[in-house]
Amino acid sequence: MDRNTELSEFLRTRRARLSPGEAGVSVSNDSPRRVPGLRREELAQLAGVSTDYYTRLEQGRHLNVSEAVLDAVARALQLDDTERAYLFELARPRPRRTVRRRPPRPQRVRPGVHALLRTLDGVSPAFVLGRRGDVLAANRLARALIIDFEALPYHERNMARFMFLDEAARELWPEWETVAAEMVASLRLEAGRHPDDPRLTELVGELTIKSQEFRKWWADHNVREKTHGVKLYHHPVVGDMTLAYENVTVPGDPDQALCIYTVEPGSPSEEALRLLASWTAAPSASPGPSASPPPARPSGAASRDDSPSSHPSPRPSHSSRSSRSSRSSHGDT
């Protein structure tokens, strides 16, 4: 990602979404407006800088722009905390590189985090997201809820790739458009933080080519930090569920987030999750009848720099769903 181009497009789209009325700018009805949102001169006046200076900034020709100016522009554009941080990330001068930067090292999930995922099994779906939305590890209940990531090739274990390239995702999330647009905004934020990540560039290129929705939302230049929220799921076996999620940064690795789903006690969603957990429970050592597991559905998405040696992986679940076709016939995060 070219940082100057991204800065230019980000400022332009933020300015276009802000109407004169929202910004407190009086306009004359006699002067037709040829562009949506604020004009450059209006934004410059709100930020307390010259029109020429702001124009050069929006064109990506920022030369040693001060924090005070960036603060003023962020206030004039009414950016939220995430957008403001993104603006500073884009405008921050980068030191010249005298040597070629090494590619990002493969991400590894610590054994202790794997143990935590197993502890949550039968109680809460949980997984670890790495750079680019790569699914680095997932417990049995998360694989039964979303997709059996462990059945996928390592380079396909990616949440964004599953969301946009697997038709089953549109059935899994009833509010797919909202969930998918948030994923794009999260990837855009990641691109600002890691503009030289070749795997991210490759992922964005693939999704841009293969998905019209991704291409449209990527051009919006929205950014979003996904920390917590609520998602609706429509599971083909246990039905509808409303799940709250919390994304917790893994201590010692800011590029890994532990995502844990919970349900409201006593709700129909809790009963559905309990049923899903019983179907995905590890088989008992004692003989006796057991419930048939839901069909597994290997498909989805992920990161090419993670290999079998990159991180230890739990043993494959006996309760994973079996094939994409079985899931699709019934018819983010």
C-alpha positions as a Markdown table, in Angstrom:
| # | Residue | x | y | z |
|---|---|---|---|---|
| 1 | Met | 0.0 | 0.0 | 0.0 |
| 2 | Asp | 1.3 | 3.4 | -1.0 |
| 3 | Arg | 1.1 | 5.5 | 2.2 |
| 4 | Asn | 0.8 | 8.9 | 0.4 |
| 5 | Thr | -2.0 | 7.6 | -1.8 |
| 6 | Glu | -3.8 | 6.1 | 1.1 |
| 7 | Leu | -3.5 | 9.4 | 3.1 |
| 8 | Ser | -4.9 | 11.3 | 0.2 |
| 9 | Glu | -7.8 | 9.0 | -0.3 |
| 10 | Phe | -8.6 | 8.7 | 3.4 |
| 11 | Leu | -8.7 | 12.5 | 3.8 |
| 12 | Arg | -10.8 | 12.9 | 0.6 |
| 13 | Thr | -13.4 | 10.3 | 1.7 |
| 14 | Arg | -13.6 | 11.7 | 5.2 |
| 15 | Arg | -14.2 | 15.2 | 3.8 |
| 16 | Ala | -16.8 | 14.0 | 1.4 |
| 17 | Arg | -18.9 | 12.3 | 4.1 |
| 18 | Leu | -19.1 | 15.5 | 6.2 |
| 19 | Ser | -21.9 | 17.9 | 5.1 |
| 20 | Pro | -21.6 | 21.7 | 5.7 |
| 21 | Gly | -24.5 | 21.5 | 8.1 |
| 22 | Glu | -22.8 | 18.8 | 10.2 |
| 23 | Ala | -19.6 | 20.9 | 10.2 |
| 24 | Gly | -21.3 | 24.1 | 11.1 |
| 25 | Val | -20.4 | 25.8 | 7.8 |
| 26 | Ser | -22.9 | 28.2 | 6.3 |
| 27 | Val | -23.4 | 28.0 | 2.6 |
| 28 | Ser | -25.0 | 30.1 | 0.0 |
| 29 | Asn | -27.8 | 28.7 | -2.1 |
| 30 | Asp | -26.5 | 30.8 | -5.0 |
| 31 | Ser | -23.3 | 28.8 | -5.1 |
| 32 | Pro | -23.9 | 25.3 | -6.6 |
| 33 | Arg | -21.7 | 22.6 | -5.0 |
| 34 | Arg | -20.1 | 20.2 | -7.5 |
| 35 | Val | -18.6 | 17.9 | -4.8 |
| 36 | Pro | -20.2 | 16.0 | -1.9 |
| 37 | Gly | -19.4 | 17.1 | 1.6 |
| 38 | Leu | -17.1 | 20.0 | 2.4 |
| 39 | Arg | -14.9 | 21.8 | 0.0 |
| 40 | Arg | -11.1 | 21.9 | 0.6 |
| 41 | Glu | -11.2 | 25.6 | 1.5 |
| 42 | Glu | -14.0 | 25.0 | 4.0 |
| 43 | Leu | -12.1 | 22.2 | 5.7 |
| 44 | Ala | -8.9 | 24.2 | 5.7 |
| 45 | Gln | -10.7 | 27.1 | 7.4 |
| 46 | Leu | -12.1 | 24.8 | 10.1 |
| 47 | Ala | -8.7 | 23.3 | 10.7 |
| 48 | Gly | -7.0 | 26.8 | 10.9 |
| 49 | Val | -4.6 | 26.2 | 8.0 |
| 50 | Ser | -4.3 | 27.7 | 4.5 |
| 51 | Thr | -6.1 | 26.1 | 1.6 |
| 52 | Asp | -2.8 | 25.5 | -0.2 |
| 53 | Tyr | -1.4 | 23.7 | 2.9 |
| 54 | Tyr | -4.4 | 21.5 | 3.3 |
| 55 | Thr | -4.5 | 20.8 | -0.5 |
| 56 | Arg | -0.9 | 19.6 | -0.4 |
| 57 | Leu | -1.7 | 17.4 | 2.6 |
| 58 | Glu | -4.7 | 15.8 | 1.0 |
| 59 | Gln | -2.7 | 15.2 | -2.2 |
| 60 | Gly | -0.3 | 13.2 | -0.1 |
| 61 | Arg | 2.5 | 15.8 | -0.3 |
| 62 | His | 2.8 | 16.2 | 3.5 |
| 63 | Leu | 6.2 | 17.5 | 4.5 |
| 64 | Asn | 6.9 | 17.3 | 8.2 |
| 65 | Val | 3.3 | 17.9 | 9.1 |
| 66 | Ser | 3.0 | 18.7 | 12.8 |
| 67 | Glu | 0.9 | 16.9 | 15.4 |
| 68 | Ala | -0.9 | 20.1 | 16.1 |
| 69 | Val | -2.0 | 20.3 | 12.4 |
| 70 | Leu | -3.1 | 16.7 | 12.3 |
| 71 | Asp | -5.1 | 17.2 | 15.5 |
| 72 | Ala | -6.8 | 20.2 | 14.0 |
| 73 | Val | -7.6 | 18.3 | 10.8 |
| 74 | Ala | -8.9 | 15.4 | 12.8 |
| 75 | Arg | -11.2 | 17.7 | 14.8 |
| 76 | Ala | -12.4 | 19.4 | 11.7 |
| 77 | Leu | -13.2 | 16.1 | 10.0 |
| 78 | Gln | -14.9 | 14.8 | 13.2 |
| 79 | Leu | -12.8 | 11.6 | 13.2 |
| 80 | Asp | -13.4 | 9.1 | 15.9 |
| 81 | Asp | -10.5 | 7.7 | 18.0 |
| 82 | Thr | -9.7 | 4.9 | 15.6 |
| 83 | Glu | -9.8 | 7.2 | 12.5 |
| 84 | Arg | -7.6 | 9.7 | 14.3 |
| 85 | Ala | -5.0 | 7.1 | 15.1 |
| 86 | Tyr | -5.1 | 5.9 | 11.5 |
| 87 | Leu | -4.5 | 9.4 | 10.2 |
| 88 | Phe | -1.5 | 9.8 | 12.5 |
| 89 | Glu | -0.2 | 6.4 | 11.3 |
| 90 | Leu | -0.4 | 7.4 | 7.7 |
| 91 | Ala | 1.0 | 10.9 | 8.1 |
| 92 | Arg | 3.9 | 9.8 | 10.4 |
| 93 | Pro | 7.2 | 10.1 | 8.6 |
| 94 | Arg | 8.9 | 6.8 | 8.0 |
| 95 | Pro | 12.7 | 6.4 | 8.3 |
| 96 | Arg | 14.5 | 5.6 | 5.1 |
| 97 | Arg | 15.4 | 2.0 | 4.9 |
| 98 | Thr | 19.0 | 1.2 | 4.1 |
| 99 | Val | 18.5 | -2.6 | 4.0 |
| 100 | Arg | 15.7 | -4.7 | 2.7 |
| 101 | Arg | 13.0 | -5.4 | 5.3 |
| 102 | Arg | 12.6 | -9.0 | 6.3 |
| 103 | Pro | 9.2 | -10.5 | 5.7 |
| 104 | Pro | 7.0 | -10.9 | 8.8 |
| 105 | Arg | 7.9 | -14.0 | 10.8 |
| 106 | Pro | 5.3 | -16.7 | 11.1 |
| 107 | Gln | 3.0 | -16.2 | 14.0 |
| 108 | Arg | 2.9 | -18.8 | 16.7 |
| 109 | Val | 0.3 | -19.5 | 19.3 |
| 110 | Arg | 1.8 | -20.3 | 22.7 |
| 111 | Pro | 1.0 | -23.6 | 24.3 |
| 112 | Gly | -0.7 | -21.8 | 27.2 |
| 113 | Val | -3.1 | -20.1 | 24.8 |
| 114 | His | -3.9 | -23.5 | 23.2 |
| 115 | Ala | -4.6 | -24.8 | 26.7 |
| 116 | Leu | -7.0 | -21.9 | 27.3 |
| 117 | Leu | -8.9 | -22.6 | 24.1 |
| 118 | Arg | -9.3 | -26.3 | 25.2 |
| 119 | Thr | -10.5 | -25.1 | 28.6 |
| 120 | Leu | -13.2 | -23.0 | 26.9 |
| 121 | Asp | -14.3 | -26.0 | 24.8 |
| 122 | Gly | -17.9 | -27.0 | 25.6 |
| 123 | Val | -18.5 | -23.5 | 27.1 |
| 124 | Ser | -17.6 | -20.8 | 24.6 |
| 125 | Pro | -16.5 | -20.8 | 21.0 |
| 126 | Ala | -13.0 | -19.2 | 21.0 |
| 127 | Phe | -10.2 | -18.6 | 18.5 |
| 128 | Val | -7.1 | -16.6 | 18.0 |
| 129 | Leu | -6.9 | -14.1 | 15.2 |
| 130 | Gly | -3.5 | -13.0 | 13.9 |
| 131 | Arg | -2.3 | -10.5 | 11.3 |
| 132 | Arg | -4.7 | -10.1 | 8.3 |
| 133 | Gly | -7.5 | -11.9 | 10.1 |
| 134 | Asp | -5.6 | -15.2 | 9.9 |
| 135 | Val | -7.1 | -17.8 | 12.2 |
| 136 | Leu | -4.1 | -19.2 | 14.1 |
| 137 | Ala | -6.0 | -21.5 | 16.4 |
| 138 | Ala | -9.6 | -22.4 | 17.3 |
| 139 | Asn | -11.3 | -24.6 | 19.8 |
| 140 | Arg | -13.7 | -27.4 | 18.8 |
| 141 | Leu | -16.8 | -25.3 | 19.5 |
| 142 | Ala | -15.6 | -22.4 | 17.3 |
| 143 | Arg | -14.8 | -24.8 | 14.4 |
| 144 | Ala | -18.3 | -26.3 | 14.7 |
| 145 | Leu | -19.9 | -22.8 | 14.8 |
| 146 | Ile | -18.0 | -21.2 | 11.9 |
| 147 | Ile | -15.9 | -23.7 | 9.9 |
| 148 | Asp | -13.4 | -26.4 | 10.6 |
| 149 | Phe | -10.3 | -24.2 | 10.1 |
| 150 | Glu | -8.0 | -27.1 | 10.9 |
| 151 | Ala | -9.3 | -29.1 | 7.9 |
| 152 | Leu | -8.2 | -26.3 | 5.6 |
| 153 | Pro | -4.8 | -25.7 | 4.0 |
| 154 | Tyr | -2.7 | -23.4 | 6.1 |
| 155 | His | -2.8 | -20.6 | 3.5 |
| 156 | Glu | -6.6 | -20.6 | 3.5 |
| 157 | Arg | -7.2 | -20.1 | 7.2 |
| 158 | Asn | -8.3 | -16.6 | 7.1 |
| 159 | Met | -11.6 | -15.1 | 8.3 |
| 160 | Ala | -11.9 | -12.4 | 5.6 |
| 161 | Arg | -11.2 | -15.0 | 2.8 |
| 162 | Phe | -13.9 | -17.3 | 4.2 |
| 163 | Met | -16.3 | -14.4 | 4.6 |
| 164 | Phe | -16.0 | -13.2 | 1.0 |
| 165 | Leu | -15.2 | -16.4 | -1.0 |
| 166 | Asp | -17.3 | -19.0 | 0.7 |
| 167 | Glu | -21.1 | -18.8 | -0.1 |
| 168 | Ala | -21.8 | -20.6 | 3.2 |
| 169 | Ala | -20.7 | -17.4 | 5.1 |
| 170 | Arg | -23.7 | -15.5 | 3.7 |
| 171 | Glu | -26.0 | -18.1 | 5.3 |
| 172 | Leu | -24.0 | -18.3 | 8.5 |
| 173 | Trp | -24.3 | -14.5 | 9.2 |
| 174 | Pro | -27.8 | -13.2 | 8.6 |
| 175 | Glu | -26.4 | -9.7 | 8.8 |
| 176 | Trp | -23.6 | -10.6 | 6.4 |
| 177 | Glu | -23.3 | -7.2 | 4.8 |
| 178 | Thr | -22.7 | -5.5 | 8.1 |
| 179 | Val | -20.2 | -8.1 | 9.3 |
| 180 | Ala | -18.3 | -8.2 | 6.0 |
| 181 | Ala | -18.1 | -4.4 | 5.8 |
| 182 | Glu | -16.6 | -4.4 | 9.3 |
| 183 | Met | -14.1 | -7.0 | 8.3 |
| 184 | Val | -13.0 | -4.8 | 5.4 |
| 185 | Ala | -12.6 | -1.8 | 7.7 |
| 186 | Ser | -10.5 | -3.9 | 10.1 |
| 187 | Leu | -8.3 | -5.0 | 7.2 |
| 188 | Arg | -7.9 | -1.3 | 6.1 |
| 189 | Leu | -6.7 | -0.5 | 9.6 |
| 190 | Glu | -4.3 | -3.4 | 9.4 |
| 191 | Ala | -3.0 | -2.1 | 6.1 |
| 192 | Gly | -2.2 | 1.3 | 7.7 |
| 193 | Arg | -0.2 | -0.4 | 10.5 |
| 194 | His | 1.6 | -2.8 | 8.2 |
| 195 | Pro | 1.8 | -1.2 | 4.8 |
| 196 | Asp | 4.7 | -3.4 | 3.7 |
| 197 | Asp | 3.1 | -6.8 | 4.5 |
| 198 | Pro | 3.2 | -8.8 | 1.2 |
| 199 | Arg | 0.7 | -11.3 | 2.5 |
| 200 | Leu | -1.8 | -8.6 | 3.3 |
| 201 | Thr | -1.2 | -7.1 | -0.2 |
| 202 | Glu | -1.8 | -10.5 | -1.7 |
| 203 | Leu | -5.0 | -11.1 | 0.3 |
| 204 | Val | -6.4 | -7.6 | -0.6 |
| 205 | Gly | -5.6 | -8.1 | -4.3 |
| 206 | Glu | -7.3 | -11.5 | -4.4 |
| 207 | Leu | -10.4 | -10.3 | -2.6 |
| 208 | Thr | -10.6 | -7.2 | -4.8 |
| 209 | Ile | -10.6 | -9.3 | -7.9 |
| 210 | Lys | -13.0 | -12.0 | -6.7 |
| 211 | Ser | -15.5 | -10.0 | -4.7 |
| 212 | Gln | -17.4 | -6.9 | -6.0 |
| 213 | Glu | -18.6 | -6.1 | -2.4 |
| 214 | Phe | -15.0 | -6.2 | -1.1 |
| 215 | Arg | -13.9 | -3.9 | -3.9 |
| 216 | Lys | -16.7 | -1.4 | -3.1 |
| 217 | Trp | -16.1 | -1.3 | 0.6 |
| 218 | Trp | -12.3 | -1.2 | 0.3 |
| 219 | Ala | -12.7 | 2.0 | -1.8 |
| 220 | Asp | -14.7 | 3.6 | 1.1 |
| 221 | His | -11.5 | 3.8 | 3.2 |
| 222 | Asn | -13.4 | 3.1 | 6.4 |
| 223 | Val | -11.3 | 1.9 | 9.4 |
| 224 | Arg | -12.6 | 0.0 | 12.5 |
| 225 | Glu | -11.0 | -1.5 | 15.6 |
| 226 | Lys | -12.9 | -4.7 | 16.5 |
| 227 | Thr | -12.8 | -5.0 | 20.3 |
| 228 | His | -16.3 | -6.2 | 21.2 |
| 229 | Gly | -19.8 | -6.5 | 19.9 |
| 230 | Val | -22.7 | -8.7 | 19.1 |
| 231 | Lys | -23.2 | -11.0 | 16.1 |
| 232 | Leu | -26.2 | -13.0 | 14.8 |
| 233 | Tyr | -25.6 | -16.5 | 13.6 |
| 234 | His | -27.8 | -18.9 | 11.7 |
| 235 | His | -26.3 | -22.3 | 12.2 |
| 236 | Pro | -27.6 | -25.1 | 9.8 |
| 237 | Val | -28.0 | -27.6 | 12.7 |
| 238 | Val | -29.0 | -25.7 | 15.8 |
| 239 | Gly | -30.6 | -22.6 | 14.3 |
| 240 | Asp | -30.3 | -18.9 | 15.2 |
| 241 | Met | -28.0 | -17.6 | 17.9 |
| 242 | Thr | -27.2 | -14.2 | 19.3 |
| 243 | Leu | -23.5 | -14.2 | 20.4 |
| 244 | Ala | -21.6 | -11.4 | 22.1 |
| 245 | Tyr | -17.8 | -11.4 | 21.5 |
| 246 | Glu | -14.8 | -9.9 | 23.2 |
| 247 | Asn | -11.4 | -9.5 | 21.4 |
| 248 | Val | -8.6 | -9.6 | 24.0 |
| 249 | Thr | -5.0 | -8.9 | 22.9 |
| 250 | Val | -2.8 | -11.8 | 23.7 |
| 251 | Pro | -0.2 | -10.7 | 26.3 |
| 252 | Gly | 3.3 | -10.5 | 24.7 |
| 253 | Asp | 1.9 | -10.4 | 21.1 |
| 254 | Pro | -0.1 | -7.3 | 20.1 |
| 255 | Asp | -0.7 | -8.8 | 16.7 |
| 256 | Gln | -2.8 | -11.7 | 18.2 |
| 257 | Ala | -6.3 | -11.4 | 19.5 |
| 258 | Leu | -8.2 | -14.0 | 21.5 |
| 259 | Cys | -11.9 | -13.8 | 20.4 |
| 260 | Ile | -14.3 | -15.4 | 22.9 |
| 261 | Tyr | -18.1 | -15.7 | 22.3 |
| 262 | Thr | -20.7 | -15.7 | 25.1 |
| 263 | Val | -24.5 | -16.0 | 25.3 |
| 264 | Glu | -27.1 | -14.5 | 27.6 |
| 265 | Pro | -27.8 | -17.0 | 30.4 |
| 266 | Gly | -31.2 | -18.6 | 30.1 |
| 267 | Ser | -31.7 | -17.4 | 26.5 |
| 268 | Pro | -32.6 | -19.6 | 23.5 |
| 269 | Ser | -29.1 | -18.9 | 22.2 |
| 270 | Glu | -27.6 | -20.5 | 25.3 |
| 271 | Glu | -29.7 | -23.6 | 24.7 |
| 272 | Ala | -28.7 | -23.7 | 21.0 |
| 273 | Leu | -25.0 | -23.3 | 22.0 |
| 274 | Arg | -25.4 | -26.1 | 24.6 |
| 275 | Leu | -26.8 | -28.4 | 22.0 |
| 276 | Leu | -24.0 | -27.6 | 19.6 |
| 277 | Ala | -21.5 | -28.2 | 22.4 |
| 278 | Ser | -23.0 | -31.6 | 23.1 |
| 279 | Trp | -22.8 | -32.6 | 19.5 |
| 280 | Thr | -19.2 | -31.6 | 19.3 |
| 281 | Ala | -18.0 | -33.1 | 22.6 |
| 282 | Ala | -15.0 | -35.4 | 22.4 |
| 283 | Pro | -16.2 | -39.1 | 22.3 |
| 284 | Ser | -16.3 | -40.8 | 25.7 |
| 285 | Ala | -13.9 | -43.6 | 26.5 |
| 286 | Ser | -16.8 | -45.7 | 27.9 |
| 287 | Pro | -19.0 | -47.6 | 25.4 |
| 288 | Gly | -22.5 | -46.4 | 24.8 |
| 289 | Pro | -24.7 | -44.5 | 22.4 |
| 290 | Ser | -23.7 | -41.0 | 21.5 |
| 291 | Ala | -25.2 | -38.2 | 19.5 |
| 292 | Ser | -24.2 | -37.9 | 15.8 |
| 293 | Pro | -22.0 | -34.9 | 15.3 |
| 294 | Pro | -23.1 | -32.1 | 12.9 |
| 295 | Pro | -21.7 | -32.4 | 9.4 |
| 296 | Ala | -18.3 | -30.9 | 9.0 |
| 297 | Arg | -17.6 | -28.3 | 6.3 |
| 298 | Pro | -14.0 | -27.8 | 5.3 |
| 299 | Ser | -13.6 | -24.6 | 3.4 |
| 300 | Gly | -12.6 | -21.1 | 4.1 |
| 301 | Ala | -9.5 | -18.9 | 4.2 |
| 302 | Ala | -5.9 | -17.8 | 5.6 |
| 303 | Ser | -2.1 | -16.9 | 5.9 |
| 304 | Arg | 0.5 | -18.4 | 3.7 |
| 305 | Asp | 3.3 | -17.7 | 6.2 |
| 306 | Asp | 1.9 | -20.1 | 8.7 |
| 307 | Ser | 3.1 | -23.7 | 8.3 |
| 308 | Pro | 2.8 | -26.9 | 10.3 |
| 309 | Ser | 6.0 | -25.8 | 12.1 |
| 310 | Ser | 4.7 | -22.3 | 12.8 |
| 311 | His | 2.7 | -23.2 | 15.8 |
| 312 | Pro | 1.4 | -26.3 | 17.7 |
| 313 | Ser | -2.2 | -27.2 | 16.8 |
| 314 | Pro | -4.8 | -29.1 | 18.8 |
| 315 | Arg | -5.7 | -32.6 | 17.7 |
| 316 | Pro | -8.3 | -32.6 | 14.9 |
| 317 | Ser | -11.9 | -32.5 | 16.3 |
| 318 | His | -14.0 | -35.7 | 15.8 |
| 319 | Ser | -17.0 | -33.4 | 15.6 |
| 320 | Ser | -16.1 | -31.1 | 12.8 |
| 321 | Arg | -18.5 | -30.7 | 9.9 |
| 322 | Ser | -17.6 | -32.6 | 6.9 |
| 323 | Ser | -17.8 | -30.7 | 3.6 |
| 324 | Arg | -18.6 | -27.3 | 2.2 |
| 325 | Ser | -21.3 | -28.8 | 0.0 |
| 326 | Ser | -23.2 | -30.3 | 3.0 |
| 327 | Arg | -23.3 | -26.8 | 4.5 |
| 328 | Ser | -24.1 | -24.9 | 1.3 |
| 329 | Ser | -27.1 | -27.2 | 0.7 |
| 330 | His | -28.9 | -25.6 | 3.6 |
| 331 | Gly | -29.0 | -22.4 | 1.7 |
| 332 | Asp | -18.7 | -13.0 | 10.4 |
| 333 | Thr | -16.7 | -12.8 | 11.9 |
